[in-house]
Structures are given as structure tokens and as C-alpha cells.
Amino acid sequence: MATPGRAPLVVSNTTPLIALGEIGLLDVLRQLYGTILLPPSVFGEYQHGRTAHPNQPDLQGMAWILTQQPPVDPLVPTSLDVGERDAIALARAVQATRILIDERVARTFASRLGLTVTGSAGVLVAAKQVGAIALVKPYLDAMIAQGRRISPNIYEQILRQAGE
């Protein structure tokens, strides 16, 4: 999908930003992908959520976080949350090399539409592969402790991918 010679474009939904921010790893997105593109709905949802979670990093002023309004995409189901819908539509419109999204139903739709999907746990594995973190397990456990739902099968699969 990516155009040769063009920098990879990565679009994110809200949940990976929150999950990684809660464990102090939001900046690993910049290390892995450079610029992250967000629809305004995702940016707003994240920033609004900071009132309940003041330890979350403020995206305002992060030069590597850009926003862009997505077009209406008739192939993206309206049954999805607005942030998920906008992130998928934006990823399709800009021919993103990857979309960061955690919710299972949205991941399935994004994959069906030809997008490469990575979730928060996949970001942890990638971060370990480039040496940004030493181990995945402590961060995965921290995500679970903070209320992220990861099935035991997926948990084991992630640790196997990470070589742990």
C-alpha cells in the first residue's frame, strides 16, 4: 500500500495511545514509527480522557503527533465507535502502512479492508525488537493491572513472539 520512497504513515486509534501512555511508553511510538497521524476525534478523545487520568502525557505540542480529518468512507461500518471509524477511514485515505487499534471488532474490519493492524501488545513486541525496552512481560502485566483485557491465549502468544 505504501508508495515507494515515501515515509511510512501510521494512524492510531485512542486505546493504544492510552494503554502505552499509562505505562510510560507513549514515546516508543515515535521511536518505532516517527510520525503518528490521528483523526481529530481520536486526538480529542485522548485529550478529554486526560481529565480522568492526569498522568497521561499531553499530546498537545508533540511535534510527532499530527491530526488530519478523515473522509467519509462508506466501507467503514457506522456500528464502530467514532474514533475507530475515523482512524480506519483515515488509514485508508492516506494509504497508511499500519493502523494501531486494540478493539477486536475494529481490528477485524480494518484487516478486512486491507490495513496492516498492530495493537498495543504488538507495539511492545516491536519495541523489544529494536531495543527500546528489554522485556515485554512487565509492560504487558502493567497494562493488565490497569484494566486492559488480554486473554490468556493472546498473553502467551505475545510472550512467545517476544521470545519470553
C-alpha positions as CSV (number, residue, x, y, z in Angstrom):
1,M,0.0,0.0,0.0
2,A,2.8,2.4,0.7
3,T,4.3,4.5,-2.1
4,P,8.0,3.7,-2.7
5,G,10.2,6.4,-1.3
6,R,7.5,7.8,1.0
7,A,7.9,7.8,4.7
8,P,5.7,5.2,6.4
9,L,2.4,6.5,7.6
10,V,1.0,5.2,10.8
11,V,-2.5,6.0,12.1
12,S,-3.7,5.4,15.6
13,N,-6.9,4.9,17.4
14,T,-7.3,6.2,21.0
15,T,-6.8,2.9,23.0
16,P,-3.2,2.2,22.1
17,L,-2.3,5.8,23.0
18,I,-3.9,5.4,26.3
19,A,-2.5,2.0,27.0
20,L,1.0,3.0,26.2
21,G,0.7,6.3,27.9
22,E,-0.4,4.7,31.1
23,I,2.7,2.5,31.3
24,G,5.1,5.4,30.3
25,L,5.8,4.2,26.8
26,L,4.0,6.7,24.6
27,D,7.3,7.9,23.2
28,V,8.1,4.4,21.9
29,L,5.6,5.1,19.1
30,R,7.9,8.0,17.9
31,Q,10.9,5.7,18.2
32,L,9.3,3.0,16.1
33,Y,7.2,4.9,13.6
34,G,8.3,8.5,13.6
35,T,5.1,10.5,13.0
36,I,1.7,9.2,14.2
37,L,-1.4,10.5,12.4
38,L,-4.6,10.9,14.3
39,P,-8.1,11.9,13.3
40,P,-9.3,14.9,15.3
41,S,-11.9,12.6,17.1
42,V,-9.1,10.4,18.4
43,F,-7.0,13.4,19.5
44,G,-10.0,14.9,21.2
45,E,-11.0,11.7,22.9
46,Y,-7.5,11.1,24.2
47,Q,-7.1,14.7,25.5
48,H,-10.5,14.6,27.1
49,G,-9.7,11.4,28.9
50,R,-6.7,13.1,30.5
51,T,-9.0,14.8,32.9
52,A,-9.7,11.4,34.5
53,H,-6.1,10.3,34.1
54,P,-3.8,13.3,34.7
55,N,-0.7,11.1,34.5
56,Q,-1.3,10.6,30.8
57,P,1.1,12.6,28.6
58,D,-0.4,15.6,26.9
59,L,-0.4,15.2,23.1
60,Q,-0.6,19.0,22.6
61,G,2.7,20.2,21.4
62,M,4.1,16.8,20.5
63,A,5.5,17.6,17.0
64,W,5.4,13.9,16.0
65,I,1.7,13.7,16.5
66,L,-0.3,15.1,13.6
67,T,-4.0,15.3,13.1
68,Q,-5.9,15.1,9.8
69,Q,-9.6,15.0,9.1
70,P,-10.6,11.6,7.5
71,P,-13.0,11.5,4.6
72,V,-16.3,9.7,5.0
73,D,-15.6,6.1,4.0
74,P,-18.8,4.1,3.1
75,L,-16.8,0.9,3.5
76,V,-16.2,1.6,7.2
77,P,-19.2,0.4,9.3
78,T,-21.1,3.0,11.2
79,S,-21.5,0.5,14.1
80,L,-17.9,1.2,15.1
81,D,-17.0,3.8,17.7
82,V,-16.4,7.2,16.0
83,G,-12.7,7.1,16.8
84,E,-12.3,3.6,15.4
85,R,-14.3,4.6,12.3
86,D,-12.3,7.7,11.8
87,A,-9.0,6.0,12.3
88,I,-9.8,3.3,9.8
89,A,-11.1,5.8,7.3
90,L,-8.0,8.0,7.7
91,A,-5.7,5.0,7.4
92,R,-7.4,4.0,4.1
93,A,-7.4,7.5,2.8
94,V,-3.7,8.2,3.3
95,Q,-2.7,4.6,2.5
96,A,-1.2,4.1,5.9
97,T,1.4,1.4,6.3
98,R,-0.1,0.5,9.7
99,I,-3.0,1.2,11.9
100,L,-2.8,1.0,15.7
101,I,-6.0,-0.3,17.1
102,D,-6.8,-2.7,20.0
103,E,-10.6,-3.4,19.8
104,R,-11.2,-6.8,18.3
105,V,-14.2,-5.9,16.1
106,A,-12.5,-2.8,14.7
107,R,-9.3,-4.8,14.1
108,T,-11.3,-7.3,12.1
109,F,-12.9,-4.7,10.0
110,A,-9.5,-2.9,9.4
111,S,-7.9,-6.2,8.4
112,R,-10.8,-7.0,6.0
113,L,-10.3,-3.6,4.4
114,G,-6.6,-4.4,3.7
115,L,-5.0,-2.5,6.5
116,T,-2.0,-3.8,8.5
117,V,-3.1,-3.8,12.1
118,T,-1.0,-3.7,15.2
119,G,-2.3,-3.4,18.8
120,S,-0.7,-2.1,21.9
121,A,0.9,-5.5,22.7
122,G,2.3,-5.7,19.2
123,V,3.9,-2.3,19.8
124,L,5.6,-3.8,22.9
125,V,7.0,-6.7,20.8
126,A,8.3,-4.3,18.2
127,A,9.8,-2.0,20.9
128,K,11.7,-5.0,22.3
129,Q,12.9,-6.0,18.8
130,V,14.5,-2.6,18.3
131,G,15.9,-2.4,21.9
132,A,13.6,0.3,23.1
133,I,12.6,-2.0,26.0
134,A,14.3,-5.0,27.5
135,L,11.3,-7.1,28.3
136,V,7.6,-7.2,27.2
137,K,6.2,-9.1,30.1
138,P,6.4,-6.3,32.8
139,Y,4.7,-3.8,30.5
140,L,2.1,-6.4,29.5
141,D,1.4,-7.1,33.1
142,A,1.2,-3.4,33.9
143,M,-1.4,-3.0,31.1
144,I,-3.5,-5.8,32.6
145,A,-3.2,-4.3,36.1
146,Q,-4.6,-1.1,34.7
147,G,-7.6,-2.8,33.3
148,R,-6.6,-3.8,29.8
149,R,-8.2,-7.1,28.8
150,I,-5.8,-9.6,27.3
151,S,-6.9,-13.3,27.1
152,P,-4.5,-15.9,28.4
153,N,-4.0,-17.3,24.9
154,I,-3.1,-13.9,23.5
155,Y,-0.9,-13.2,26.5
156,E,1.1,-16.4,25.9
157,Q,1.2,-15.7,22.1
158,I,2.6,-12.2,22.7
159,L,5.3,-13.5,25.1
160,R,6.3,-16.2,22.6
161,Q,6.6,-13.6,19.8
162,A,8.8,-11.6,22.2
163,G,10.9,-14.6,23.0
164,E,10.0,-14.5,26.6
